[in-house]
């Protein structure tokens, strides 16, 4: 199962999602420094490490898919 991190730099927030979460956009995504973006990871441990390394203050888990 893959995990996704949605980085929202403007809100100082990063959110962890499971691969089939309805929040993940189905179209290709772009990312940039100011807006953030969506980033995919192949396992939960790597995703959690990257979530902590985003440097953002609000690190949350998706309330819908509860990864």
C-alpha positions as CSV (number, residue, x, y, z in Angstrom):
1,X,0.0,0.0,0.0
2,X,1.3,3.5,-0.9
3,X,1.0,6.5,1.3
4,X,0.6,10.2,0.3
5,X,1.7,13.4,2.0
6,X,-0.2,16.5,1.1
7,X,2.0,19.5,1.9
8,X,0.2,22.8,2.3
9,X,3.0,25.4,2.8
10,X,0.7,28.3,2.9
11,X,-1.2,26.8,5.9
12,X,2.0,25.4,7.5
13,X,0.5,21.9,7.4
14,X,1.3,18.4,6.1
15,X,-1.3,15.6,6.0
16,X,-0.7,11.9,5.6
17,X,-3.2,9.8,3.5
18,X,-3.6,6.2,2.5
19,X,-3.4,5.4,-1.2
20,X,-7.2,5.0,-1.8
21,X,-8.3,8.1,0.2
22,X,-11.0,10.2,-1.6
23,X,-8.9,13.3,-0.9
24,X,-6.1,12.3,-3.3
25,X,-6.7,13.9,-6.7
26,X,-7.1,11.5,-9.6
27,X,-5.3,13.7,-12.1
28,X,-1.6,14.5,-12.3
29,X,-0.5,16.9,-9.7
30,X,2.1,19.6,-9.7
31,X,4.0,20.9,-6.7
32,X,5.9,24.1,-5.9
33,X,7.5,25.6,-2.9
34,X,4.8,28.1,-2.0
35,X,1.7,25.9,-2.5
36,X,3.2,22.6,-1.6
37,X,2.0,19.4,-3.4
38,X,1.3,15.7,-3.2
39,X,4.1,13.3,-2.6
40,X,3.8,9.5,-2.8
41,X,5.8,6.9,-0.7
42,X,5.8,3.2,-0.9
43,X,5.7,2.4,2.8
44,X,4.3,3.9,6.0
45,X,7.6,4.2,7.8
46,X,9.2,6.3,5.0
47,X,6.0,8.4,4.7
48,X,6.1,9.1,8.5
49,X,9.8,10.0,8.3
50,X,9.2,12.4,5.4
51,X,6.1,13.9,7.2
52,X,8.3,14.8,10.1
53,X,11.0,16.2,7.8
54,X,8.7,18.6,6.0
55,X,9.6,21.3,8.6
56,X,5.9,22.3,8.9
57,X,4.3,22.9,12.3
58,X,1.0,21.0,11.8
59,X,1.6,17.3,11.1
60,X,-1.8,15.5,10.9
61,X,-3.3,12.3,9.7
62,X,-6.2,12.3,7.4
63,X,-9.5,12.1,9.4
64,X,-11.2,10.3,6.5
65,X,-8.8,7.4,5.7
66,X,-7.0,7.3,9.1
67,X,-3.6,6.0,8.0
